[in-house]
Amino acid sequence: MSGEQKTEAKGEQAKGKLKEAAGHLTGNERLTAEGRAEQAKGDAREAKEKVKDTFKH
């Protein structure tokens, strides 16, 4: 996995976790959902890069 892509994926996952936690604390369902969506986006990016790495080797 390229370093830049890995960093972006981890950043999206972390940002999503923060948004989800903030949404839970404030009772804001929209913010919680946005956080979950960002985490999923980061997970998908990470999985894509892992697949690319697998086929490179």
C-alpha positions as CSV (number, residue, x, y, z in Angstrom):
1,M,0.0,0.0,0.0
2,S,1.4,3.4,-0.9
3,G,2.2,5.5,2.1
4,E,0.1,8.4,1.0
5,Q,-3.0,6.3,0.3
6,K,-2.5,4.5,3.7
7,T,-2.3,7.8,5.5
8,E,-5.4,9.1,3.8
9,A,-7.4,5.9,4.7
10,K,-6.3,6.0,8.3
11,G,-7.1,9.8,8.4
12,E,-10.6,9.2,7.1
13,Q,-11.2,6.4,9.6
14,A,-10.0,8.5,12.5
15,K,-12.0,11.5,11.4
16,G,-15.1,9.3,11.1
17,K,-14.6,7.9,14.6
18,L,-14.4,11.4,16.0
19,K,-17.5,12.5,14.2
20,E,-19.4,9.4,15.3
21,A,-18.3,9.9,19.0
22,A,-19.3,13.6,18.8
23,G,-22.7,12.6,17.4
24,H,-23.2,10.1,20.2
25,L,-22.3,12.7,22.8
26,T,-24.5,15.4,21.5
27,G,-27.4,13.1,20.4
28,N,-26.9,14.2,16.8
29,E,-27.9,11.3,14.6
30,R,-26.8,13.0,11.4
31,L,-23.3,13.5,12.7
32,T,-23.1,9.9,13.9
33,A,-24.2,8.7,10.4
34,E,-21.6,11.0,8.7
35,G,-18.9,9.5,11.0
36,R,-19.9,6.0,10.1
37,A,-19.9,6.8,6.4
38,E,-16.4,8.3,6.6
39,Q,-15.1,5.3,8.5
40,A,-16.6,3.1,5.7
41,K,-15.0,5.2,3.1
42,G,-11.6,4.8,4.8
43,D,-12.1,1.1,5.2
44,A,-12.9,0.8,1.5
45,R,-9.9,2.8,0.4
46,E,-7.6,0.7,2.6
47,A,-9.1,-2.6,1.2
48,K,-8.6,-1.3,-2.3
49,E,-5.0,-0.6,-1.7
50,K,-4.5,-4.0,-0.1
51,V,-5.9,-5.7,-3.2
52,K,-3.6,-3.6,-5.4
53,D,-0.6,-4.6,-3.3
54,T,-1.6,-8.3,-3.5
55,F,-1.7,-8.2,-7.3
56,K,1.6,-6.3,-7.5
57,H,3.4,-9.2,-5.8
